């Protein structure tokens, strides 16, 4: 059985509003590294609408202290990709999802 990973918004992870600049920086890094994300509706009094959420593993890697060695050098190694999935957003020829 696949392990389910917890997805958090930047607000949930940081405990404060991240702001548009930091949000854009995280999204850009995630896009450059093919990091999966999910959308979530937020009914907060300060903001109502859809926000991006990322796996807790990715957020811990992104916001790690530079001397923290608890994660792999390559953030892709710690991300929750489905079995048979490669970092090019595709499945290996021998392991198609259908």
C-alpha positions in Angstrom: 0.0 0.0 0.0 1.3 3.4 -0.9 2.2 5.8 1.9 0.0 8.9 1.9 1.9 12.2 2.2 0.6 15.2 4.0 0.1 18.3 1.8 0.2 21.7 3.4 -0.2 25.3 2.3 2.6 27.7 3.0 0.4 29.3 5.6 -0.1 26.0 7.4 3.6 25.0 7.1 5.1 28.4 8.2 2.3 29.4 10.7 2.0 32.8 9.0 1.1 34.3 5.7 3.9 33.7 3.2 3.0 36.6 0.8 3.0 36.6 -2.9 6.7 36.9 -3.4 7.7 33.9 -1.3 4.7 31.9 -2.8 6.0 32.7 -6.3 9.5 31.6 -5.4 8.3 28.3 -3.9 6.1 27.7 -7.0 9.0 28.5 -9.4 11.3 26.1 -7.6 8.6 23.4 -7.5 8.0 23.8 -11.2 11.6 23.7 -12.1 12.0 20.4 -10.2 8.7 18.8 -11.3 7.4 18.8 -7.7 3.7 17.7 -7.5 1.2 20.0 -5.8 -2.5 20.0 -5.0 -5.0 22.8 -4.9 -7.1 23.4 -1.7 -9.9 25.9 -1.0 -9.2 28.2 2.0 -12.2 29.8 3.8 -10.0 32.0 6.0 -11.2 35.4 7.1 -8.1 37.1 5.6 -8.2 35.2 2.3 -10.9 33.1 0.6 -10.0 31.1 -2.5 -7.8 28.3 -3.8 -4.2 27.9 -2.7 -1.4 25.6 -3.7 -0.3 22.9 -1.3 2.9 20.9 -1.3 4.0 17.7 0.4 5.4 18.3 3.9 8.6 16.5 2.7 9.1 19.1 0.0 8.4 22.1 2.2 10.8 20.7 4.9 13.5 20.4 2.2 12.8 23.8 0.7 12.9 25.6 4.1 15.6 23.5 5.6 18.5 25.1 7.4 21.6 25.0 5.1 23.4 22.7 7.5 20.5 20.3 7.8 21.5 17.0 6.3 18.4 14.9 7.1 17.2 15.0 3.5 18.8 13.9 0.3 20.9 16.2 -1.9 18.3 15.8 -4.6 14.8 16.9 -3.4 13.3 14.5 -6.0 14.5 11.5 -4.0 12.3 12.4 -1.0 9.1 13.3 -2.9 5.9 11.2 -2.9 5.9 10.1 -6.6 3.7 7.1 -7.5 5.6 3.8 -8.1 7.0 3.7 -11.6 6.9 7.5 -12.0 10.1 9.3 -13.1 11.0 13.0 -12.7 10.1 13.8 -16.2 6.4 13.6 -15.3 6.0 10.3 -17.1 5.8 6.6 -16.4 8.5 4.2 -17.5 7.5 2.3 -20.7 7.2 -1.0 -18.8 5.1 0.4 -16.0 2.2 2.4 -17.6 -0.6 3.3 -15.3 -3.3 1.5 -17.3 
